[in-house]
Amino acid sequence: MDKESFIISQFQNKFIGDDGAVVGKWVYSKDIFAEDTHFKREWLTLSQIAKKAMLVNISDAIAMNAKPKYALLGVVVPKDFSPEQIKELTCSFLKTAKQYDIKIIGGDTVSGDKLIISITIISSKRKYTLRRKGLEKGDLIAYTGELGGSLKDLNRLFEGKKISKNSRFIEPILREEFIKKAVKYLRCGLDISDSLSKDLSRICALSNLDVEFLRDFTKEELCSGEEYEMLIVFKPKYKNKILQIAQKTNTPINIFAKAKNGLYESECKEHHF
């Protein structure tokens, strides 16, 4: 068990285990975005850092088909930041929140050596909630978009090279419209934050099942983290319906596996400590 899983195991209750915690009519989710863990400051502008911090948190709400409403910000601000740098951060937080009709209602700031952003998103629960548990033998498994680009660009950054401003590593694409329309046909799902292989193993572990891959994958596709595309599961009878919704919402969809007996284990390096 990695240390993150060990920490989570100390707080087990019925609310823990999905991208967010469903409490009554609300869904609560939180992620931390930390300098030298998730990014280096020379890789991104402060505006890009603030935007990505918001998007990866909003992604958890969208992954559960919840409607983000409010945000609480916790920011460790480097001691040497100027008012102009702080304003660049805050303006980007506000702009990104506005794009998703989210109100920033509070939070906290402290001074420190590195930039660390912790965001809590409070979302309203819709009629259908998409959870991680529910995989059954014979189910089809798919993901949206393309995978592998985030890891490829991360490696380029480590090599001191430039990446496109449209890179998924800089700005994830969230699939809100597709999930809203498809959710009633889905058994379960989550956003791909730790890699296709790792997040697939989470869904499989909850139902003690393995998968039969319907196509080959590169290591980059299987193990690329921070993609924030959707990993979804549905009955074979809904395949055409899912494909129709994907087409109508301009969402690339890739059906890549089928659930079977056994237990799938991720072949990728653990991202957590």
Backbone hydrogen bonds, N-H to C=O, Kabsch-Sander energy under -0.5 kcal/mol:
donor,donor_aa,acceptor,acceptor_aa,energy
6,F,2,D,-2.2
7,I,3,K,-2.6
8,I,4,E,-2.5
9,S,5,S,-2.2
10,Q,6,F,-0.7
10,Q,7,I,-1.3
11,F,8,I,-2.0
12,Q,9,S,-0.8
16,I,13,N,-1.3
17,G,18,D,-0.5
21,A,28,Y,-3.1
22,V,20,G,-0.6
23,V,21,A,-0.7
23,V,26,W,-2.8
26,W,23,V,-1.9
27,V,123,S,-2.8
28,Y,21,A,-2.6
29,S,121,I,-2.0
31,D,119,I,-1.4
33,F,117,I,-3.4
34,A,32,I,-0.5
35,E,115,L,-2.5
36,D,39,F,-4.3
37,T,34,A,-1.7
38,H,34,A,-3.2
39,F,34,A,-1.0
43,W,40,K,-1.8
44,L,40,K,-0.8
49,I,45,T,-2.2
50,A,46,L,-2.4
51,K,47,S,-2.2
52,K,48,Q,-2.6
53,A,49,I,-2.4
54,M,50,A,-1.9
55,L,51,K,-2.7
56,V,52,K,-2.8
57,N,53,A,-0.9
58,I,54,M,-2.6
59,S,55,L,-2.3
60,D,56,V,-0.6
60,D,57,N,-0.6
61,A,57,N,-0.9
62,I,58,I,-2.3
63,A,59,S,-2.5
64,M,60,D,-0.6
64,M,61,A,-1.0
65,N,62,I,-1.8
66,A,61,A,-2.6
67,K,124,S,-2.7
69,K,122,I,-2.5
70,Y,122,I,-2.3
71,A,103,K,-2.1
72,L,120,T,-2.3
73,L,106,G,-2.6
74,G,118,S,-3.1
75,V,108,D,-2.3
76,V,116,I,-3.1
77,V,75,V,-0.8
77,V,110,V,-3.1
79,K,112,G,-1.9
81,F,78,P,-2.0
86,I,82,S,-2.2
87,K,83,P,-2.3
88,E,84,E,-1.9
89,L,85,Q,-1.7
90,T,86,I,-2.6
91,C,87,K,-2.7
92,S,88,E,-1.4
93,F,89,L,-2.4
94,L,90,T,-2.5
95,K,91,C,-2.5
96,T,92,S,-2.4
97,A,93,F,-2.3
98,K,94,L,-2.3
99,Q,95,K,-1.6
100,Y,96,T,-0.9
100,Y,97,A,-0.8
101,D,98,K,-1.5
102,I,97,A,-3.0
103,K,69,K,-2.6
104,I,102,I,-0.5
105,I,71,A,-2.3
105,I,103,K,-0.7
106,G,71,A,-0.7
108,D,73,L,-2.5
110,V,75,V,-2.0
112,G,77,V,-2.0
116,I,76,V,-1.5
116,I,114,K,-0.6
117,I,33,F,-2.6
118,S,74,G,-3.5
119,I,31,D,-2.1
120,T,72,L,-2.5
121,I,29,S,-2.9
121,I,119,I,-0.5
122,I,70,Y,-2.9
122,I,120,T,-0.5
123,S,27,V,-2.9
123,S,121,I,-0.6
124,S,67,K,-2.7
125,K,25,K,-3.0
126,R,65,N,-0.5
130,L,64,M,-1.3
131,R,129,T,-0.7
138,G,259,A,-2.3
139,D,136,E,-2.2
140,L,234,F,-2.8
141,I,257,A,-2.6
142,A,232,I,-2.6
143,Y,254,N,-1.8
144,T,230,M,-1.7
145,G,252,P,-2.2
152,K,148,G,-2.0
153,D,149,G,-2.4
154,L,150,S,-2.2
155,N,151,L,-2.4
156,R,152,K,-1.6
157,L,153,D,-2.2
158,F,154,L,-2.2
159,E,155,N,-1.3
160,G,157,L,-1.7
161,K,156,R,-2.7
167,S,164,S,-1.9
170,I,167,S,-0.8
171,E,167,S,-2.7
174,L,172,P,-0.6
179,I,175,R,-2.2
180,K,176,E,-2.5
181,K,177,E,-1.7
182,A,178,F,-2.5
183,V,179,I,-2.2
185,Y,182,A,-2.5
186,L,183,V,-1.5
187,R,233,V,-2.9
188,C,233,V,-0.8
189,G,131,R,-2.4
190,L,231,L,-1.9
192,I,229,E,-3.3
193,S,191,D,-1.3
196,L,221,E,-0.6
197,S,222,L,-2.5
199,D,195,S,-2.6
200,L,196,L,-2.3
201,S,197,S,-1.9
202,R,198,K,-1.2
203,I,199,D,-1.6
204,C,200,L,-2.4
205,A,201,S,-2.3
206,L,202,R,-1.4
207,S,203,I,-0.6
207,S,204,C,-1.1
208,N,204,C,-0.9
209,L,204,C,-1.7
210,D,260,K,-2.9
212,E,258,K,-3.1
213,F,211,V,-0.6
214,L,256,F,-3.6
215,R,256,F,-0.6
222,L,218,T,-2.1
223,C,219,K,-2.5
224,S,220,E,-1.1
225,G,223,C,-0.6
226,E,193,S,-3.3
227,E,192,I,-1.1
228,Y,192,I,-3.4
231,L,190,L,-3.1
232,I,142,A,-2.9
232,I,230,M,-0.6
233,V,188,C,-2.0
234,F,140,L,-2.2
238,Y,235,K,-2.0
239,K,236,P,-1.7
242,I,238,Y,-2.6
243,L,239,K,-2.4
244,Q,240,N,-2.2
245,I,241,K,-2.3
246,A,242,I,-2.4
247,Q,243,L,-2.0
248,K,244,Q,-2.4
249,T,245,I,-2.0
250,N,247,Q,-1.1
251,T,246,A,-3.4
254,N,143,Y,-2.5
256,F,141,I,-2.1
256,F,254,N,-0.7
257,A,141,I,-1.5
258,K,212,E,-1.7
259,A,139,D,-2.5
260,K,210,D,-2.6
262,G,208,N,-0.5
264,Y,209,L,-2.0
